[in-house]
Amino acid sequence: MERKKTLMASLVLFCISTIGCLYASDIYVFIFFRLLQGLSGAGGVVISKSIATDLYEGRELTRFFSMLSSVQGIARLCPRIGGVYWK
């Protein structure tokens, strides 16, 4: 339960920092919020993997991480595909 609270806090901080990036008055404020966004986003990735190790073990854990890696691999292609599509 403690990890879920930490994950939710990381998600909220990520959303707040994204809004901060949108309304940044100058480049220094933008860089600060972008740094905060990166740190909170990385926290979410690490904590979600820790939750998976709590929920699964053995073959199920291997399957879950395999599926997660596949989704992350496809997600990395989406901006490239969208960029080609909209040109």
N, C-alpha and C positions, 0 to 999 in steps of 0.2 A: 504494500500500500504506500510505503514511503517513496518508492521509485516512481509510482504513478503521480504523486504530488510534485515531485521534482520534474518529471517530464512535462506536466501541465504548466508549471512555472516557467520552464524553458520555452514552451510554445507561446505563452503569453508575452514573455520578454521578446521573443522573435517578432511577434505581431506589433508590439509597441515600437521596436526599433525599425521595423519596416515603415510604419507611419512616420517615425522621425526622419527617415531617409526621404520620404515624399515631401515633407515640409521643411527640409533643411534650408537655412537662410544663406549659408555659404559652404564652401568646400570642406572646411575644417569640421563643421558640425555634421556634414554628410559623412565624412570619413569616420567620425566617432560612432555614429549610428550604424554604419556599415560594419565596423569592427564588432560592435555589440551584437549585430545581426549574425555575423559569422560565428561568434562564440556561443550564442544561444542555439543556433542551428546545429553546431557540432555536438552540443550537449544532448540535443534531442536524438541524434543518431546513436550516440554511445549508450544513453539510457534505454532506448528502445531495444538495442541488442542485449542489454543486461536483463531486461524484462523477459525477452525470449529465452534466455538461458535459465531463468527461474521457472518458466512455464513448461519447457520441453527438455528432453534429454535423449541421448542416444540417436537412433535413426530419425526420430521426429525432429530433433534439433537440426540434424544435417539437412533434412528436407526443407525445413523452414529457411535456413540460411541460403540454401540453393535457390529457392524461390525469391528470396529477398535480393540476392545478387542479380538474378535475371531481371527483376523489376527495376533495380537501380541502373542496370546496363541499358535497358530500353529508355528509361527516363532521361538519361544523358543524351540520347539521340534526338529527343523531341525539339529542343531549341534549334538544332541544325536542320531538321526536317521543316520546321515552321519557317525558318529563315529562307530556305530554298523555295518553299511554296509561295511566300509572299513577295518574292523579288520580281 
